[in-house]
Amino acid sequence: MSVRVIISGGGTGGHIFPAISIANELKQRVKDIEILFVGAKGRMEMEKVPKAGYPIKGLNISGLQRSWKDIRNIWFPFKLISSLFKSYWIIKKYKPSVVVGTGGYASGPILFVGSKLSVPALIQEQNSYPGITNKLLSKSVQKICVSYDNMERFLPKSKLMMLGNPIRQDLLDFENKKKEAVKHFNLEPSRKTILVVGGSLGARTINHSIAKLVQQFEEKNIQLIWQTGLSYERDAKDLCQPLSNIQVHAFIYNMDLAYSAADIIISRAGASTISELCIIGKPALLIPSPNVAEDHQTKNAMALIEKNAALMVKDSEAPEQLGQVIFDLLENENTQQNLGYNIKKLAIPNSAKHIVDEILKLVQEK
C-alpha cells in the first residue's frame, strides 16, 4: 500500500528537527512512501528540510504579533485566508493518507483544512505549555503526542499520548564518542568543558553574559565550546582570539560530539533541547528565552527544576548571576552528579518510533 504523508511545522529548530526525525523514521519503516513538508515562506524550514532530502511547499503565513498595535497584524487575516486556500489545493492534489503537525503557525492551515477534508491528523506537541495553533487544532485532530505530564489541562485528555520528543538519531550513541569528541574539538581531556548553546538562531543574553566571563574561564583553565549564532560570531571571535581555551562556532553541526565532550551544558529551554538534555543525562543550566509565546520555555524549565533535574537562571538575571552559578556548579561534583542522574530519569527514548507507530495506525484505520 502506498502511503502519502504531509508533515508541517517550523519557525524554529524546535519544530523542524522533530519533524525531520519523524520523516526519517517513516522513510525507514515504510517502503512505498511519499513525504511532503509544508512550511512558512522565508522561515528556517525552507532551508533545513531540503537539506535533509525532503520536498517542501511554503505558505505565505506569519504569526500574530503580541502587541495589537503592531502594524504587521493588519496583514494576518489576508495571509491566513491565502494559506487556507493554498492548503486546500495542496491536499486536493497530494491526497495525503495522514497529516502530521509539529507546531508553529505554518502547521495551522494545513491541519485545519486536512481535518475538514476528513484526512486523519496527528499533532506532536513538544512543550509543557501548548501554543495557540495546537490548542485550536486539538479539537479536530485524532491524536496528540506530548512530552510532559498534566497536559490534559490544555488539551483533550482522550487524545493524549505521552510519547516524548523525537531527537536527532546521531545523539543516541553520543556516549561512545568521547575520544572522537576530544579530538574533533582539540580538547584537553583532563580539563572541565562547558558547552554553551543558545538555540539554532543564537541568544543575545546568553552571548553577552558569556562574553563577560571568558577571561575567567581562561584563568581557571576551563574549556568552552560556544555556539553563538551567526549574528554574534564575529564579535565573539574577536573577543576570544587571544584565548586558547575558548572555541567559537556560529553553528555546531556535530552536536553529538559537543554533548559528548561537555561536562556542563548551558542552554535555552526549548522543548527539543530539553528532550536532548534528558537523553544526554549531564548537568544542565537553563536560561529560558523570554521572547516566546506564553513564556513556555520557563514552564519547560520549571518542569525540570521541580524534579531537581536542572538549574535555572532567568534571562533578566543572567548578566549578573550566570558566572556565580556556573562556578559554584563546577566546584560541586555532588550537585553535578545529582542533576545528571535526575534529568536522565526523565528521558523518553525511541520517541520517533512510537509516534510513527501511531501515524501508521491512523493510516490503517483510514
N, C-alpha and C positions, 0 to 999 in steps of 0.2 A: 504494500500500500504506500502510495506517495504521500508524504507529509509536507505541508507548507506552513511555515511559522513566521509571523511578524513579531519582531521584538522592538519595543520603543522605550526610550528613556535617555536622559542625557542632561547636559548643562555643566556637570562636574564629573570628575573621575569616579566619584562615589556612586553615580548611577550607571556610568558606562562600563566599568570593569566587571561588575556583577553580570551585566547584560551579555558581555562577551564571554564570560565564563559559562553562562547558561547555553549560549550558542555553541561553544566548543564541545560541551557535554552532549548536546543534541546531535551534533555532527558525528561524534564518536559512536553514539548509540544507535542511530537510525541511518540505515544505508541509503535509502531513497528519500532525501530531504532537501527542501529548499528553504533558505532563511533570508528574510529581508528585514533590514533595520529601518526604522523611521525616527528621525531626529529633528532638531531645530536648526534652521539655516544659520550659519555663522557661528555655531557653537562647537565645542570641542569634539563632539561625537562625529562631526562631518569629516574630521581628520583621523581620529583614532580608530573608527570602525573599519574604513577601507584598509588601513594599515594592518588590521587583524584579519583581513581577507574576506570581508563581507560587503555586499552592496548596501547602500543606504539612500533613502529619499528624504529630502528636507522639507519641513513645513515652515511657513513664514509665521512663526508663533513666538511670543515672548510672555514672560510672567507679568502679573500686576505689580507695579511699584508700590512700596509700602506707604508712601505719602500720597494721599489722594490729590494733593496739589501738583504732583509730578505730571508735566505735560505729556510724557510718553504714554500715560494711561488713556489718553484720547484715542490712540490707535488700537488699543487692546480689543474692542469689540469687532473691528474690521479684520484684524489678524485672526481672531478666533473663528469668525464665520468662514474666512478664506481657508483656514486649516481644516475645518469640518468638511467643507466641500472636497478639498484635496484628499482627505482621509477616505471619504466615500468612494472616490474613483480608484484610489489605491486598493481598497478592499474588494471592490467590484471586479477590478482587473486581475488582482493577485489570487483572490479566492482562498484565503488562509484557512487552515484546519483549526488554528488557535492563534490568539493574540496574547502576548506577554508584555506587561509594563513593569519597568524597574524604577519609576519615579521621575520627577521633573515634569515641567509643563508640556514638553513635547509628547508625552505619553497620553495626555488627556484626550485630545481629539480622536486619535486612532482607536483607543479602547472604548470611548463613548460610542463612536459610530459602529465599531465592531459588535458591541453588545446589542445595539438597536437592530443590527442585521443578523442577529442570532448566531454570531460567531462566539464559541467558548472563549473565556478570557480569564487570565490569572495575573494577580499583582504580586510583585516581590517588594515588600516594604522593608527598607534597611534600618530605618531609625526607630528610636524609642518613642518618638512623637511624630505621627504621620503628617505629611504635607497636605495642603488643601486639595491638590489634584487626586491623591489616593483616597482621601476621605469621601470625596464626591463619587469617585468611581466604585468605591466599595459596595455601593448599593446594587450595582448592575453586573459585577463580575461573579464568577463561580467560586474562585478560591483566592485566599490571601495568605501568602507565606511571610512570616515575620521572624524577628531575631531577638525580641525582648519579651519578658513576662508582662502580664496585665494589659495587653493591647486591646482587650475587649472594652476598655474604657472609651476607645475611639472608633473601633471597627466591629462589624457584626461577628459575634463570638462563634456562630455556627460555621463560618467560612475560614476561620483562623487555623493555621498550622505552623508550629514552631520549628522552622527548618534552618534558620540561620542565614548568614550572608555568604554567597559564593566568593571565594578568593582566588587569586591567580594561582594556577597549578604549580608553578615553579617554587612557590613558598612552602609547599607541603614537605619538601625534602631539605629544608634550609639547615637542619641540624647537622647534616653530613658534609657541610660546605665550609666549615670554619677555616681550614687550611687554604682553600681556594679563595675565600673572602680576604684573609690576611694578605695573600699575595696580590689579589686584584687591587686592593686599596693601598698596598705598600705600607702595611701597619707593623708596629712593634707588638708582638703577641703578649708581652708581659705588662703592657700599659692598658689602663682603662680606656674604653672607646665609647663616645656618645654619638648617637645618630639623631640629627635634627631634621624633621620633615614638616613642611608647612602645608601639605596638600599639593595637588597637581599644579596649582597656579601659584604656589608660594604663599607666604603670610607675612604681611608688613610688621605686625607687632612682634612676632617671633624673631624675624630677621633683625629688627632694631635692638631687641633685648639681647640676642646672642652677640651682636656686634659689640655691645658694651662689655662682654665677658671674655672675648677671645684672648686678650692678654693674660688673663688669669688662667685660662686653660693651658696656655703655653708655659707659664711659670710653674704650674702644678703637674706638668708632664701628662696632661690629659689629651687624648686624641679625639678629634672632632670630624665627623663626616656631616657636612652641612648642605642640605638641598635648599636653595634659596628661591627657586623660581626664576624665570628669565629676567624679570624687571629689576631684581636686586643683585644679579650675578656679578656685574662689573664692579659695583661698589664693594661687594664682599671680597672679591679677588684683589682689588687694590688694597683693602684693609689688611688682608691676610698674607699678602705677598712675602713679607719678611718672616712669616711664622712657619715653622717646619711641621707642627703637629695638626694644622688645620687644613682640611680639604673642602673646597667649594665646588658645588655642582649645581647647574641650573635645574637639571632633572636627573634623577638616578634611574637608569634603565634596569640595573641588576639589583632590584630590591631584595631578592632572596639573599644575595651576598651581603648587602648592607645590614639586613636584620641579623644575619649570622655573625657578622663582625661586632655588632653592638653589645655593650653591657647594659646601657640605659638608653631608652628611646624617648625623645621629646617630640610631641606632635599635636596637631589639631585633633578634634574628637568626632570626625566624620564616621558614619556607620561602617563603611568598608574598612577604614583604617583600624577601627576598634576590633572588627572581626579578625583582621590580620594579626593584631597585637595579642588577641586571645590564643590564636594558634601558635604564635611565636613563644608566648609564655615568659617574657622578660619584663623587668620593672619599667613602667611607663609613667611619664609625666605629661599630663594633658593640659592644653591651653585652648579651650573651646573658642571657636570663632563667634564673635557677637553679630556678624553680618549675615546671618542665616535666618530663614523663616522660623518663627515661633521659638527662637533660641534653642533649636533642637539639639545642637551639639552639647550644650550644657546639660541637657536632660540625658543624652547618651553617656556623658562622662559621669554624671551622678549615679547612674545605674551600676557603674564600676566602683565608685567611691564608697557607696553604701555596703559593698561587699569586700572592702579593703583590698581591692584589686588594682588600684592605680592611685596616683596623686594628681591633684588639680591645682592650677594657678589661673585665676581669672585673667582675661585678656587685658583689662584695665590695670591690673596689678603686676603684670609680668615685667615691665621695665624696672620696677623697684625690687621685686621679690624673687624673680626667677633664679638669680645667681645663688642666693642663700639656700633655696630649696634643692637646687642641683648639688651643691657642695655638701649639704647635710646628708643627702641620699647617698652620695658617693662614699661617705665615711661610715655609713651604717649598713654593713653586709647583711645583718639580720632582716632589716626592712626590705632590702633588695630581694632576698630570698622569699619572704612572705608575699610581696607583691607579685613576683613571678609565679609562685605556686597558686595564688588565688585567681589570677587572671587566666591561667591555663585551664582551671576548672570550668571556666565559662565558655570554652571553645566548643563549637559545633562543627566537627569535621564532615567532609563529604556533602556539604550543603548543596552544591550544584547538582550532584547525583540525585538527591532526594527531591529537589524542585523539578528536575526533568521527569522523575517518576510521576509526579502529579500532572505535569503538562501532557505526558503521553496518555495518562488515564482520561483526561479531558478529550483528547483526540479519539480514543477508542469508544468513549461514551457517545460521541457525536456520530 
